[in-house]
Amino acid sequence: MAATTPRDHRAARRPAATALAAAVLLAGVQFTLAPGARADESPSTPPGTGSTSPPPQVDGNAPGLKLRDGATLAPAKVLDIISVIESEGGEERREDTNENVKFALQAEVLFGKDSAELSSRADSRIAAIANEIKKQGATKVRVFGFTDNLGSYAHGKVLSKQRADAVQKVLNQQLNSAGITYEVRGYSEDYPIADNSTEEGRKKNRRVEVSFPRGESGGSRS
């Protein structure tokens, strides 16, 4: 029998070492890939969309849900719905509620700068308001004038009242009815509807408002 050399021992150990290394590598590969290879039978739910607890149970006979003896429900009430329509440039604005109709016209479409004299295009705009007053059968009409916060408050008070008076005069001529009562006031810079720190806001605040009650059988909103 031939004697073995140290080189022969190294060669004999090499296959065993190679097999062991392969087993370790295979185990490592299986360990790393296993989670990704697992099939998910049910899709995951996006965060925040799943319910973590069942809905609470409500006892319809609980004492806290019942009226005490002698108590009654309040009468049913129709909530006031507001509809607002404004022209693209904001020159005209109409606001409807269950009880009232209100038109707001910017001063620029009715008057010259710092003036209470009506312009040539004012008549047609006021005529449209007069037609709506007729349609609603209103007998009480409010005409209020407003300015921005430029200039003195006292000057604004006078100018806003003069402008309201001018609009009321034309309304009265177009309606030609002695049965209508007018309330005409000038409020200067009080009750702004926009920001007076910008010219766009000041234009909206320089306005005349005409408002009146909606008729019980009144016309349709438009």
Solvent accessible surface area in square Angstrom, and as a share of the most:
residue,aa,sasa,rsa
1,M,238,1.06
2,A,88,0.68
3,A,97,0.75
4,T,86,0.50
5,T,66,0.38
6,P,98,0.62
7,R,183,0.67
8,D,69,0.36
9,H,98,0.44
10,R,132,0.48
11,A,54,0.42
12,A,74,0.57
13,R,150,0.55
14,R,161,0.59
15,P,87,0.55
16,A,70,0.54
17,A,62,0.48
18,T,84,0.49
19,A,63,0.49
20,L,121,0.60
21,A,63,0.49
22,A,56,0.43
23,A,56,0.43
24,V,99,0.57
25,L,125,0.62
26,L,105,0.52
27,A,56,0.43
28,G,37,0.36
29,V,65,0.37
30,Q,107,0.47
31,F,168,0.70
32,T,97,0.57
33,L,115,0.57
34,A,60,0.46
35,P,95,0.60
36,G,74,0.71
37,A,83,0.64
38,R,178,0.65
39,A,81,0.63
40,D,99,0.51
41,E,167,0.75
42,S,75,0.48
43,P,126,0.79
44,S,99,0.64
45,T,89,0.52
46,P,85,0.54
47,P,134,0.84
48,G,86,0.82
49,T,93,0.54
50,G,46,0.44
51,S,99,0.64
52,T,141,0.82
53,S,73,0.47
54,P,114,0.72
55,P,101,0.64
56,P,119,0.75
57,Q,168,0.75
58,V,116,0.67
59,D,86,0.45
60,G,58,0.56
61,N,114,0.58
62,A,29,0.22
63,P,119,0.75
64,G,75,0.72
65,L,115,0.57
66,K,122,0.52
67,L,103,0.51
68,R,201,0.73
69,D,147,0.76
70,G,81,0.78
71,A,36,0.28
72,T,120,0.70
73,L,147,0.73
74,A,87,0.67
75,P,123,0.78
76,A,112,0.87
77,K,172,0.73
78,V,124,0.71
79,L,135,0.67
80,D,85,0.44
81,I,109,0.55
82,I,105,0.53
83,S,37,0.24
84,V,68,0.39
85,I,91,0.46
86,E,69,0.31
87,S,45,0.29
88,E,186,0.83
89,G,50,0.48
90,G,7,0.07
91,E,61,0.27
92,E,63,0.28
93,R,78,0.29
94,R,20,0.07
95,E,36,0.16
96,D,2,0.01
97,T,17,0.10
98,N,55,0.28
99,E,119,0.54
100,N,51,0.26
101,V,0,0.00
102,K,62,0.26
103,F,27,0.11
104,A,9,0.07
105,L,5,0.02
106,Q,7,0.03
107,A,3,0.03
108,E,65,0.29
109,V,3,0.02
110,L,0,0.00
111,F,8,0.03
112,G,40,0.39
113,K,202,0.86
114,D,89,0.46
115,S,33,0.21
116,A,28,0.22
117,E,137,0.61
118,L,41,0.20
119,S,38,0.25
120,S,116,0.75
121,R,124,0.45
122,A,0,0.00
123,D,77,0.40
124,S,78,0.50
125,R,62,0.23
126,I,0,0.00
127,A,32,0.25
128,A,58,0.45
129,I,3,0.02
130,A,2,0.02
131,N,89,0.46
132,E,10,0.04
133,I,2,0.01
134,K,116,0.49
135,K,111,0.47
136,Q,6,0.03
137,G,56,0.54
138,A,11,0.09
139,T,80,0.47
140,K,128,0.54
141,V,1,0.01
142,R,64,0.23
143,V,0,0.00
144,F,35,0.14
145,G,0,0.00
146,F,9,0.04
147,T,11,0.06
148,D,11,0.06
149,N,66,0.34
150,L,110,0.55
151,G,63,0.61
152,S,67,0.43
153,Y,96,0.36
154,A,70,0.54
155,H,91,0.41
156,G,6,0.05
157,K,85,0.36
158,V,84,0.48
159,L,16,0.08
160,S,0,0.00
161,K,77,0.33
162,Q,89,0.40
163,R,10,0.04
164,A,0,0.00
165,D,56,0.29
166,A,20,0.16
167,V,0,0.00
168,Q,38,0.17
169,K,128,0.54
170,V,20,0.11
171,L,0,0.00
172,N,64,0.33
173,Q,116,0.51
174,Q,56,0.25
175,L,15,0.07
176,N,134,0.69
177,S,47,0.30
178,A,115,0.89
179,G,53,0.51
180,I,26,0.13
181,T,89,0.52
182,Y,45,0.17
183,E,65,0.29
184,V,33,0.19
185,R,120,0.44
186,G,9,0.09
187,Y,36,0.14
188,S,1,0.01
189,E,54,0.24
190,D,51,0.26
191,Y,144,0.55
192,P,73,0.46
193,I,85,0.43
194,A,30,0.23
195,D,87,0.45
196,N,25,0.13
197,S,85,0.55
198,T,68,0.39
199,E,82,0.37
200,E,124,0.56
201,G,5,0.05
202,R,42,0.15
203,K,73,0.31
204,K,58,0.25
205,N,0,0.00
206,R,40,0.15
207,R,7,0.03
208,V,1,0.01
209,E,17,0.08
210,V,1,0.01
211,S,10,0.07
212,F,0,0.00
213,P,51,0.32
214,R,42,0.15
215,G,21,0.20
216,E,190,0.85
217,S,115,0.74
218,G,26,0.25
219,G,18,0.18
220,S,86,0.56
221,R,94,0.34
222,S,85,0.55
